[in-house]
Structures are given as structure tokens and as C-alpha cells.
Amino acid sequence: MSLLIGGRPGTAGAGRCRMVLLAALPLEVRPFLRASRARPLPDAGLPAWEFEAGETGGCLALTGMGDEAAARAAGKATALWQPEIIVSLGFGGALLPGLAPGHLVLGASFGRYDPETGKLLKVEAPAPPRPLRELAASLVAAGLPADIGCFVSTPGIIHKQSQGGPLQGLAQPALDLETAALAAAAAAAGATFLALRVITDAAGEEIADFLREGWEPGYGPSLSTALGWLARDPRRLGPMLRLWRRGRLGARRLAEGLQVILPLL
């Protein structure tokens, strides 16, 4: 059964899709794609699948990392599928104590932070499709650690402990690279918006310098890039393995959370 309705003639993968999920990286969604038996949409113009969750379903697409990549992919996805609901999901980093790796966070507010100027700009987002407190309670009832917080998007991976000012007064803040752009895309498309992130690095943990400084927009580092990091310093294997393990934990937790939330939307 296809979830796409009213596709344009000659455009495979096109048509109305009520709910669209957007994530940056393949690692973030692999367990969910397996669990939901998602089917590839090879002609969608971006990496995309259609899936079922309970009695509902939708489409999922990868945006790549970073604000610009997310905005471009979201524009393609909304033009292709005209969704009523957009869900942003992926990994995030805790800025303050209280959120541990594997903790799910639902976004109640959104911002963009410029580490060069120290300015935090509020990003207006559409309302969620269901009250966040109801969704958080459903996650907790399913045995998943979950809370409501705020997402702050940055232009790149930053050193958290060196940041101050407006970030320190936020309630349960989580850092990411794409949510602000996706919130803006949902507003432009007239869709409701839900943001779900899983914490992969706690407040006292930093992404290693070589990973933070060497990140590139796209779908994550290539094998040749990773091997190059190791060739220059074999001691980098430890931070790389830790990040990989945290990513696997986070992806599993996202899949579990989506299986709870999506049938409610």
C-alpha cells in the first residue's frame, strides 16, 4: 500500500503525504526504517522512504547536516508531498546538566545561536500537532526518558563549555544544526511542527576537536575521511568509537520514541 495520494503524472514519489519526517543522517533513522518496514522512494530527488506506524504513516527524507542543507531538502520535501505535519528528528547535545545520553527531548521553543557574536535569536515555529505534555507523558509511560525543552541551532558543532550569555538561562536546552531551518520550512509550508531529538553528548562532554572542526555539510564523514583522521593520530579511535556507540544508542531510542508518538499524531 502506498501512502502517497494524488501524485503528479510522471513524477515517481510525488503526491500528498500527510506527515513528513526529516532527519540529517542515515545513522539517526536506520532502526526506525527497519522497524517500520519503510520502502525507498528512489525517484523523490533526495534520500526518502515511505513508512507505516500503527494505523498511520508518512514519508521520511534525509536532509544532510547543517542549516543550508536542511532548508534545501525541506523545500524539496514540502513541494513534493505538501504535508500537514512536519517532524524534525535527530541527535542533539545537552548544554546544561539534567539531560543524559539517550534522553528524548520534545522542542517547545527554538532559536539560532551565533557563537561569533554570542547572540541568540528566537525562531518562530508552528504549533505542534498534539500538546507536548501529552506526547511527553506517553513516552514516559512507555518507559522512555523524555522531557520538554528548547532547541538551539548553531552554524557548526561548537565547544559548549566556552559558551555563555543567553544560553545559560534556557530551560533544558539541546544543541543541533538543523531544527531552526526546519521550523521555518514548516511555517512556510503551513504545516504543524514537532521536533524530537535524542541526547548523544551530556552537558559535561565535548565533541573531540578534530570531529568538531572537521565536520562538513552532508550525510556524515566518509570512510576515507575517517581513515584520514586515524592515520594522523590513532588515539582518535577512542572518541570516534564513543560517538559511534552514542549514535547507535540514540538511533534506537529515536525509533522507540517514534513508535510511541507517531500513531498519536
C-alpha positions as CSV (number, residue, x, y, z in Angstrom):
1,M,0.0,0.0,0.0
2,S,1.3,3.4,-0.9
3,L,0.8,6.4,1.4
4,L,1.2,8.9,-1.5
5,I,-2.1,10.3,-2.8
6,G,-2.7,12.2,-6.0
7,G,0.9,12.1,-7.4
8,R,1.7,14.3,-10.4
9,P,1.9,12.2,-13.6
10,G,5.3,11.0,-14.5
11,T,6.8,12.0,-11.1
12,A,7.5,8.9,-9.0
13,G,7.3,9.5,-5.3
14,A,5.3,12.7,-5.7
15,G,1.8,13.3,-4.2
16,R,0.3,14.3,-0.9
17,C,1.9,12.8,2.2
18,R,0.2,13.9,5.4
19,M,3.2,13.5,7.6
20,V,6.9,14.1,6.7
21,L,9.8,13.2,8.9
22,L,13.1,15.0,8.3
23,A,16.5,13.9,9.7
24,A,20.0,14.8,8.8
25,L,21.9,11.5,8.8
26,P,21.2,7.9,7.8
27,L,22.5,6.7,11.2
28,E,19.8,8.6,13.0
29,V,16.9,6.7,11.3
30,R,18.2,3.2,10.4
31,P,16.5,1.4,13.3
32,F,13.2,3.3,12.6
33,L,13.3,2.4,8.9
34,R,13.8,-1.2,9.8
35,A,11.1,-1.3,12.5
36,S,8.5,0.4,10.3
37,R,9.4,-1.6,7.2
38,A,9.9,1.5,5.2
39,R,10.0,1.4,1.4
40,P,12.5,3.5,-0.6
41,L,11.3,6.3,-2.8
42,P,14.2,6.2,-5.3
43,D,12.9,9.0,-7.6
44,A,12.0,11.5,-4.9
45,G,15.1,13.7,-5.6
46,L,16.5,13.1,-2.2
47,P,17.1,10.1,0.0
48,A,13.5,9.2,1.0
49,W,11.2,6.4,2.2
50,E,7.5,5.9,2.9
51,F,6.6,4.1,6.2
52,E,3.7,2.9,8.2
53,A,3.3,3.4,12.0
54,G,0.2,1.9,13.6
55,E,-2.8,2.9,11.5
56,T,-1.0,5.9,10.1
57,G,2.3,6.6,8.3
58,G,4.1,9.1,6.1
59,C,7.3,9.9,4.3
60,L,10.8,10.3,5.7
61,A,13.7,12.1,4.0
62,L,17.3,12.9,4.8
63,T,18.4,16.5,4.7
64,G,22.1,16.3,5.3
65,M,23.9,18.2,8.1
66,G,23.6,21.9,8.5
67,D,21.2,24.8,8.2
68,E,21.5,25.3,4.4
69,A,21.3,21.6,3.6
70,A,18.2,21.3,5.8
71,A,16.5,24.3,4.3
72,R,17.1,23.0,0.7
73,A,15.8,19.5,1.5
74,A,12.8,20.7,3.4
75,G,11.9,22.9,0.5
76,K,12.0,19.9,-1.9
77,A,10.1,17.7,0.5
78,T,7.3,20.2,1.1
79,A,6.9,20.9,-2.6
80,L,6.8,17.2,-3.4
81,W,4.5,16.0,-0.6
82,Q,2.6,19.0,0.7
83,P,2.5,17.7,4.3
84,E,0.1,18.7,7.1
85,I,2.7,17.7,9.7
86,I,6.5,18.1,9.7
87,V,8.6,16.2,12.3
88,S,12.2,17.2,12.8
89,L,14.3,14.5,14.4
90,G,17.9,13.5,15.1
91,F,20.7,13.8,17.6
92,G,21.4,16.7,20.0
93,G,23.9,17.8,22.6
94,A,22.9,18.8,26.1
95,L,24.1,22.2,27.2
96,L,23.3,22.1,30.9
97,P,23.1,19.3,33.4
98,G,19.9,17.3,33.5
99,L,19.8,15.6,30.2
100,A,21.8,12.3,29.8
101,P,22.7,10.4,26.7
102,G,19.6,8.6,25.4
103,H,17.2,11.2,26.8
104,L,14.4,12.2,24.4
105,V,13.6,16.0,24.2
106,L,10.5,17.5,22.6
107,G,11.0,21.1,21.5
108,A,8.8,23.8,22.9
109,S,10.9,26.7,21.7
110,F,13.6,27.3,19.1
111,G,16.5,29.6,18.4
112,R,19.6,30.3,16.4
113,Y,22.8,31.0,18.2
114,D,25.9,32.7,16.6
115,P,29.0,31.7,18.6
116,E,30.9,34.5,17.0
117,T,28.7,37.3,18.3
118,G,27.1,35.4,21.3
119,K,23.6,36.4,20.0
120,L,20.6,34.1,20.4
121,L,17.7,34.8,18.0
122,K,14.3,33.3,18.7
123,V,12.8,31.3,15.8
124,E,9.0,31.3,15.5
125,A,7.6,27.8,14.8
126,P,4.1,26.5,14.1
127,A,2.2,24.8,16.8
128,P,2.8,21.0,17.4
129,P,0.1,18.6,16.1
130,R,-0.6,17.4,19.7
131,P,0.2,19.0,23.1
132,L,3.8,18.4,24.0
133,R,2.8,17.4,27.6
134,E,0.6,14.6,26.2
135,L,3.4,13.3,24.0
136,A,6.0,13.5,26.7
137,A,3.7,11.7,29.1
138,S,3.1,8.9,26.5
139,L,6.9,8.5,26.1
140,V,7.4,8.3,29.9
141,A,4.5,5.8,30.2
142,A,6.3,3.6,27.6
143,G,9.4,3.6,29.8
144,L,11.4,6.1,27.8
145,P,13.2,9.1,29.4
146,A,11.6,12.2,28.0
147,D,11.3,15.9,28.7
148,I,10.2,19.1,27.1
149,G,13.0,21.6,26.3
150,C,14.3,24.1,23.7
151,F,16.4,23.5,20.7
152,V,19.2,25.9,19.7
153,S,20.6,25.5,16.2
154,T,24.2,26.6,15.6
155,P,26.1,27.1,12.3
156,G,28.5,24.3,13.2
157,I,29.5,22.0,16.1
158,I,30.6,24.2,18.9
159,H,32.6,23.9,22.1
160,K,29.8,24.0,24.6
161,Q,31.7,25.0,27.8
162,S,33.1,28.1,26.2
163,Q,29.7,29.5,25.5
164,G,27.9,31.7,28.0
165,G,25.4,34.6,28.0
166,P,21.9,33.8,26.7
167,L,22.4,30.0,26.5
168,Q,22.8,29.7,30.3
169,G,19.3,30.8,31.1
170,L,17.4,28.4,28.9
171,A,15.2,25.5,30.1
172,Q,16.6,22.1,29.1
173,P,18.5,23.4,26.1
174,A,19.8,21.0,23.4
175,L,22.1,22.0,20.6
176,D,21.7,20.9,17.0
177,L,22.3,22.1,13.5
178,E,19.0,21.8,11.6
179,T,15.9,22.4,13.7
180,A,15.7,26.1,13.2
181,A,15.7,25.8,9.4
182,L,13.1,23.0,9.6
183,A,10.8,25.1,11.8
184,A,11.0,27.9,9.3
185,A,10.2,25.5,6.5
186,A,7.2,24.2,8.3
187,A,5.9,27.7,8.8
188,A,6.4,28.5,5.1
189,A,4.5,25.3,4.2
190,G,1.6,26.0,6.6
191,A,2.2,22.7,8.4
192,T,2.2,21.9,12.1
193,F,5.7,21.2,13.5
194,L,7.1,18.7,16.0
195,A,10.8,18.5,16.9
196,L,12.2,15.4,18.6
197,R,15.9,15.0,19.5
198,V,17.8,12.4,21.5
199,I,20.8,13.5,23.5
200,T,24.1,11.9,22.4
201,D,26.5,14.0,24.5
202,A,25.9,15.2,28.0
203,A,26.5,18.8,29.3
204,G,30.0,18.0,30.6
205,E,31.0,16.2,27.4
206,E,32.5,17.8,24.3
207,I,32.8,16.6,20.7
208,A,36.5,16.0,20.1
209,D,38.3,18.9,18.4
210,F,39.1,17.0,15.2
211,L,35.5,16.0,14.8
212,R,34.1,19.4,15.7
213,E,36.5,21.3,13.4
214,G,36.4,18.7,10.6
215,W,32.6,18.4,10.2
216,E,31.2,19.1,6.7
217,P,27.6,19.6,5.5
218,G,26.3,16.3,4.1
219,Y,25.4,12.9,5.3
220,G,28.4,12.4,7.7
221,P,32.1,11.8,7.3
222,S,33.1,9.4,4.5
223,L,35.2,6.3,5.2
224,S,38.2,8.0,3.6
225,T,37.8,11.0,5.9
226,A,37.5,8.7,9.0
227,L,40.6,6.8,7.9
228,G,42.5,10.0,7.4
229,W,41.6,11.1,10.9
230,L,43.0,7.9,12.3
231,A,46.1,8.0,10.1
232,R,47.1,11.4,11.5
233,D,46.5,10.2,15.1
234,P,45.5,6.6,16.1
235,R,44.4,7.9,19.5
236,R,41.4,9.4,17.8
237,L,39.9,5.9,17.6
238,G,38.5,6.2,21.2
239,P,36.4,9.4,20.6
240,M,35.2,8.1,17.3
241,L,34.1,4.8,18.8
242,R,32.4,6.6,21.7
243,L,30.5,8.9,19.2
244,W,29.5,5.8,17.1
245,R,28.2,4.0,20.2
246,R,26.2,7.0,21.4
247,G,24.8,7.4,17.9
248,R,23.6,3.7,17.9
249,L,22.0,4.2,21.3
250,G,20.4,7.5,20.2
251,A,19.1,6.0,16.9
252,R,17.5,3.1,18.8
253,R,15.9,5.5,21.3
254,L,14.5,7.7,18.5
255,A,13.0,4.6,16.8
256,E,11.4,3.6,20.1
257,G,10.1,7.1,20.7
258,L,8.7,7.4,17.2
259,Q,6.8,4.2,17.5
260,V,5.0,5.7,20.5
261,I,4.4,9.2,19.2
262,L,3.6,8.8,15.5
263,P,0.3,6.9,16.0
264,L,-0.9,9.8,18.2
265,L,-0.4,12.4,15.5
